[in-house]
Amino acid sequence: MKIFEFLSKNSYTMLPSTKNPRVVLLVDNASLAQQSFKLYNPFSLKAKIFKKVIQFKAVYLNQFFKLFFAQKKDKSQFVSFLEKELQQKILVSLYSATNKNKVVLQLQTESAKIIGYLKYPMNNLGVKYIKNEIKAINILSKKELVSSYLLSREYKKKPFLLLPEVEGEITKIDQNILTSILLRFEREMEYSLSTHPRIDNLKKILIEQNLNSYIPLVEKLVFYSTKKYKLVYEHGDFAPWNIIKQKDTYTPFDFEYFIEDGLEHFDLLKYYYQVAKLLKMKEGVSLIEYISKKIEIYEFETLLSLFLLKEMAQIKEEGGSFEFEEKILGLLE
């Protein structure tokens, strides 16, 4: 399916361009436009300013904006299917993920009330991630760590997931808050690295991705480790843009990379690795030093090496280049 096969019969604006849109947003009226722009949630300052300018025009200069910048679309078969499932008329805005594995649909009523956010896979890897997130929410919602989903169905033999709207703000947070979030996902069991389920899982993934040459390094790192590590529910993509602040509560979301038998500290490493690499544009020794100052943990180099191997396997599965991670691993060795 192409992204225009998910839309309802409405007027849309497309960003950053009509030829290669990342977001397709409802602009039929000011109320709908105000809600649809919640789907476009950039993290960089430049993109935030761009959003404010475009949103102002869409909401406050609505008729002008529709006349010159919006395109009309017809209702898709997928929307008709959803309307039967939900027993109400729905209006759709759309976000296409960077890796092209999925689309995220924002569903609104005609009165501009957000019903929820729907994830639909665009390829086999997207199917894997959606199934994994369904599994994660089933596990975590029973333990009251996250809210349950609204709907889980299949369309054209592919699973999709409808999640409730979570009101709040996405923002960077300090380490005390990060630690308090991760404490909620700790489990009672702890293991040495040589017996930890996450290390067995890492070896399996490396073999699946034809990265067998790194197995001896894993075994060497594990052999010299002397500490025990907790078993945790590992988010897998723990980053500033995947944590929402709700008054005094901080809640992670987007559990597509969830690992049930996860390793303590991997999520914290992921958070500061993402900040260092993507927001602060650090690399090499500078990146290692930044993370080590943020995370003062025993066996730091061992854990960071194992984390980088996990990242490399994931990047290879998604068809990307892991040269950046491999260079950092070489510095640690």
C-alpha positions as CSV (number, residue, x, y, z in Angstrom):
1,M,0.0,0.0,0.0
2,K,1.1,3.6,-0.7
3,I,0.5,6.4,1.9
4,F,-2.4,7.9,-0.1
5,E,-4.3,4.6,0.3
6,F,-4.7,5.4,4.0
7,L,-6.4,8.8,3.8
8,S,-10.0,10.0,4.3
9,K,-12.0,12.4,2.1
10,N,-10.5,15.6,3.3
11,S,-8.2,18.5,2.5
12,Y,-4.5,17.9,3.3
13,T,-1.2,19.7,3.5
14,M,1.9,17.7,2.9
15,L,5.3,18.3,4.6
16,P,8.1,18.7,3.7
17,S,6.9,18.4,0.1
18,T,4.0,17.0,-1.9
19,K,6.4,14.8,-3.9
20,N,8.0,13.1,-0.9
21,P,5.7,13.8,2.1
22,R,6.7,12.7,5.6
23,V,3.5,14.0,7.2
24,V,0.0,14.4,5.5
25,L,-2.1,16.6,7.8
26,L,-5.9,17.5,7.8
27,V,-6.6,21.2,7.2
28,D,-10.3,21.2,6.5
29,N,-11.0,23.7,9.3
30,A,-9.0,25.3,12.2
31,S,-10.1,22.7,14.8
32,L,-9.1,19.7,12.7
33,A,-5.8,21.4,11.7
34,Q,-5.0,22.2,15.3
35,Q,-5.3,18.5,16.2
36,S,-3.7,17.1,13.1
37,F,-0.5,19.1,13.8
38,K,0.0,17.1,17.0
39,L,1.1,14.2,14.8
40,Y,4.0,16.3,13.5
41,N,6.2,16.5,16.6
42,P,9.8,17.4,15.5
43,F,12.6,17.5,18.1
44,S,15.2,19.9,16.5
45,L,14.8,23.6,17.0
46,K,14.8,24.3,13.2
47,A,11.9,21.8,12.6
48,K,10.0,23.2,15.6
49,I,10.1,26.7,14.2
50,F,9.0,25.4,10.8
51,K,6.1,23.6,12.4
52,K,5.0,26.7,14.3
53,V,5.0,28.8,11.1
54,I,3.1,26.2,9.0
55,Q,0.7,25.5,11.8
56,F,-0.1,29.2,12.3
57,K,-1.0,29.5,8.6
58,A,-3.1,26.3,8.6
59,V,-5.0,27.2,11.8
60,Y,-5.4,31.0,11.7
61,L,-5.3,31.5,7.9
62,N,-7.3,28.4,7.2
63,Q,-9.2,29.4,4.1
64,F,-6.2,31.0,2.5
65,F,-4.1,28.0,3.4
66,K,-6.6,25.5,1.9
67,L,-6.9,27.5,-1.3
68,F,-3.2,27.6,-2.1
69,F,-1.5,24.8,-0.2
70,A,-4.0,22.0,0.4
71,Q,-4.9,19.0,-1.8
72,K,-8.2,17.1,-1.7
73,K,-8.2,13.3,-1.3
74,D,-10.9,10.7,-1.5
75,K,-11.7,8.2,1.2
76,S,-9.6,5.0,0.9
77,Q,-10.8,1.5,1.3
78,F,-8.8,1.2,4.5
79,V,-10.7,4.1,6.1
80,S,-14.0,2.5,5.1
81,F,-12.8,-0.7,6.8
82,L,-11.9,1.2,10.0
83,E,-15.2,3.0,10.1
84,K,-16.9,-0.4,10.1
85,E,-14.6,-1.6,12.9
86,L,-15.1,1.5,15.0
87,Q,-18.7,2.1,14.1
88,Q,-18.2,5.8,13.4
89,K,-16.9,8.2,10.7
90,I,-13.2,8.9,11.0
91,L,-10.8,11.5,9.5
92,V,-7.2,10.6,9.1
93,S,-3.8,12.4,9.2
94,L,-0.6,10.4,8.4
95,Y,3.0,10.2,9.4
96,S,5.5,8.0,7.4
97,A,8.3,6.6,9.5
98,T,11.9,7.5,8.6
99,N,12.8,3.8,8.0
100,K,9.7,3.3,5.8
101,N,8.7,0.3,7.9
102,K,5.3,1.7,9.0
103,V,2.9,4.5,8.8
104,V,1.2,6.1,11.8
105,L,-2.3,7.4,11.4
106,Q,-4.0,9.9,13.7
107,L,-7.8,9.2,13.8
108,Q,-10.2,12.1,14.5
109,T,-13.9,12.5,14.7
110,E,-15.7,15.2,12.7
111,S,-15.9,17.2,15.9
112,A,-12.0,17.2,16.1
113,K,-11.7,14.7,18.9
114,I,-8.7,12.5,18.6
115,I,-9.7,8.8,18.7
116,G,-6.2,7.4,18.8
117,Y,-3.1,6.6,16.8
118,L,-2.9,3.6,14.5
119,K,0.3,1.9,13.4
120,Y,0.3,-0.1,10.1
121,P,3.3,-2.0,8.7
122,M,4.6,-1.3,5.2
123,N,6.9,-4.3,4.8
124,N,7.9,-7.6,6.5
125,L,10.1,-5.9,9.1
126,G,7.3,-3.5,9.9
127,V,5.1,-6.6,10.5
128,K,7.7,-7.9,12.9
129,Y,7.8,-4.7,14.9
130,I,4.0,-4.3,15.1
131,K,3.7,-7.8,16.4
132,N,6.4,-7.2,18.9
133,E,4.7,-4.0,20.2
134,I,1.4,-5.9,20.6
135,K,3.3,-8.5,22.7
136,A,5.0,-5.7,24.7
137,I,1.8,-3.9,25.5
138,N,0.1,-7.2,26.4
139,I,2.9,-7.9,28.9
140,L,3.3,-4.3,30.3
141,S,-0.3,-3.3,30.5
142,K,-1.0,-6.4,32.8
143,K,1.6,-5.0,35.1
144,E,0.1,-1.5,34.8
145,L,3.3,-0.1,33.4
146,V,1.6,1.2,30.2
147,S,-2.0,1.7,28.9
148,S,-3.5,-1.1,26.8
149,Y,-4.3,-0.6,23.2
150,L,-7.8,0.2,21.8
151,L,-7.8,-2.2,18.9
152,S,-5.6,-4.9,17.3
153,R,-6.7,-6.3,14.0
154,E,-5.5,-7.4,10.6
155,Y,-6.0,-5.7,7.2
156,K,-4.9,-7.5,4.0
157,K,-3.2,-10.1,6.3
158,K,-1.1,-7.5,8.1
159,P,-1.5,-6.6,11.8
160,F,-2.2,-3.1,12.9
161,L,-2.5,-1.5,16.3
162,L,-4.7,1.4,17.5
163,L,-3.3,3.2,20.6
164,P,-5.1,5.8,22.8
165,E,-4.0,9.4,22.7
166,V,-1.6,10.2,25.5
167,E,-1.7,13.9,26.4
168,G,1.6,15.5,27.3
169,E,4.9,17.0,26.2
170,I,7.9,15.4,24.6
171,T,11.1,16.9,26.1
172,K,14.6,16.1,27.3
173,I,14.8,15.0,30.9
174,D,17.6,14.6,33.6
175,Q,19.1,11.4,34.7
176,N,17.3,11.2,38.0
177,I,14.0,11.1,36.1
178,L,15.4,8.6,33.6
179,T,16.5,6.3,36.4
180,S,13.1,6.5,38.1
181,I,11.4,5.5,34.8
182,L,13.7,2.6,34.3
183,L,13.3,1.4,37.9
184,R,9.7,0.6,37.1
185,F,10.8,-1.8,34.4
186,E,13.2,-3.8,36.5
187,R,12.5,-7.4,37.4
188,E,13.6,-9.4,40.5
189,M,16.0,-11.7,38.8
190,E,19.7,-10.9,38.2
191,Y,22.4,-12.8,36.4
192,S,26.1,-12.7,35.6
193,L,26.7,-11.7,31.9
194,S,27.7,-15.3,31.2
195,T,24.2,-16.6,32.1
196,H,22.1,-13.5,31.3
197,P,19.3,-14.3,28.8
198,R,20.0,-11.0,26.9
199,I,23.5,-12.2,26.0
200,D,22.1,-15.4,24.6
201,N,19.6,-13.3,22.6
202,L,22.4,-11.1,21.4
203,K,24.5,-14.0,20.1
204,K,21.5,-15.4,18.3
205,I,20.8,-12.0,16.6
206,L,24.5,-11.7,15.6
207,I,24.4,-15.1,14.0
208,E,21.0,-14.4,12.2
209,Q,22.6,-11.2,10.7
210,N,25.8,-13.0,9.6
211,L,27.9,-11.2,12.2
212,N,29.4,-14.4,13.5
213,S,32.8,-12.9,13.6
214,Y,31.8,-10.8,16.6
215,I,30.8,-13.8,18.8
216,P,34.3,-14.3,20.1
217,L,34.3,-10.7,21.3
218,V,31.0,-11.2,23.1
219,E,32.4,-14.3,24.8
220,K,35.6,-12.4,25.8
221,L,33.6,-9.5,27.3
222,V,31.3,-11.8,29.2
223,F,34.2,-14.0,30.5
224,Y,36.0,-11.0,32.1
225,S,32.8,-9.6,33.6
226,T,32.5,-9.9,37.4
227,K,29.2,-8.2,38.1
228,K,25.6,-9.4,38.1
229,Y,22.9,-7.5,36.2
230,K,19.2,-7.3,36.6
231,L,16.7,-8.7,34.2
232,V,14.5,-5.9,32.9
233,Y,11.7,-5.1,30.4
234,E,13.9,-3.4,27.8
235,H,12.3,-0.7,25.7
236,G,14.9,-1.0,23.0
237,D,14.5,2.6,21.6
238,F,14.7,4.6,24.7
239,A,15.2,8.2,23.5
240,P,13.9,11.7,24.3
241,W,11.3,11.5,21.5
242,N,9.9,8.3,22.9
243,I,9.1,9.6,26.4
244,I,6.2,11.8,27.2
245,K,5.8,14.1,30.2
246,Q,2.3,14.2,31.8
247,K,2.3,16.6,34.7
248,D,4.7,14.8,37.2
249,T,4.7,11.5,35.3
250,Y,7.0,10.4,32.5
251,T,5.9,7.5,30.3
252,P,7.8,5.8,27.6
253,F,6.0,4.7,24.4
254,D,6.7,3.1,21.0
255,F,7.7,-0.4,22.1
256,E,8.5,-1.9,18.7
257,Y,12.0,-2.9,19.8
258,F,10.9,-4.3,23.1
259,I,12.9,-7.2,24.7
260,E,11.1,-9.1,27.4
261,D,14.3,-10.5,29.0
262,G,16.4,-7.3,28.7
263,L,19.7,-6.2,30.2
264,E,20.0,-3.6,32.9
265,H,21.6,-0.3,31.6
266,F,21.0,-1.0,27.8
267,D,18.1,1.5,27.7
268,L,20.1,4.2,29.6
269,L,23.0,3.7,27.1
270,K,20.5,4.0,24.2
271,Y,19.2,7.3,25.5
272,Y,22.5,9.0,25.8
273,Y,23.9,7.4,22.7
274,Q,20.9,8.8,20.7
275,V,21.4,12.3,22.3
276,A,25.2,12.2,21.6
277,K,25.0,10.9,18.0
278,L,21.8,12.5,16.7
279,L,21.4,15.7,18.7
280,K,25.0,16.7,19.7
281,M,26.6,15.3,16.6
282,K,29.4,13.6,18.5
283,E,31.5,10.7,17.2
284,G,34.5,8.6,18.2
285,V,36.2,9.3,21.5
286,S,34.1,12.4,22.0
287,L,30.9,10.3,22.0
288,I,32.4,7.7,24.3
289,E,33.5,10.4,26.8
290,Y,30.1,12.1,26.7
291,I,28.2,8.9,27.5
292,S,30.7,7.8,30.2
293,K,30.3,11.2,32.0
294,K,26.5,10.8,31.9
295,I,26.4,7.2,33.0
296,E,28.8,6.3,35.8
297,I,28.5,2.5,35.9
298,Y,30.8,-0.3,36.6
299,E,32.1,-2.2,33.5
300,F,31.1,0.7,31.4
301,E,33.3,-0.3,28.4
302,T,32.0,-3.9,28.5
303,L,28.4,-2.8,28.5
304,L,28.9,-0.1,25.8
305,S,30.6,-2.7,23.6
306,L,27.8,-5.2,24.0
307,F,25.3,-2.3,23.3
308,L,27.1,-1.4,20.1
309,L,27.0,-5.0,18.9
310,K,23.3,-5.0,19.5
311,E,22.9,-1.7,17.5
312,M,25.0,-3.1,14.6
313,A,22.8,-6.2,14.3
314,Q,19.6,-4.1,14.4
315,I,21.0,-1.6,11.8
316,K,22.0,-4.5,9.5
317,E,18.5,-6.1,9.8
318,E,17.0,-2.8,8.7
319,G,19.4,-2.5,5.7
320,G,21.5,0.3,7.0
321,S,25.2,0.9,7.4
322,F,26.8,0.3,10.9
323,E,30.2,1.8,10.0
324,F,29.7,4.5,12.7
325,E,29.1,2.0,15.4
326,E,31.9,-0.3,14.3
327,K,34.4,2.5,14.5
328,I,33.4,3.3,18.1
329,L,33.6,-0.4,19.0
330,G,37.1,-0.5,17.6
331,L,38.1,2.4,19.9
332,L,36.8,0.5,22.9
333,E,38.7,-2.6,21.9
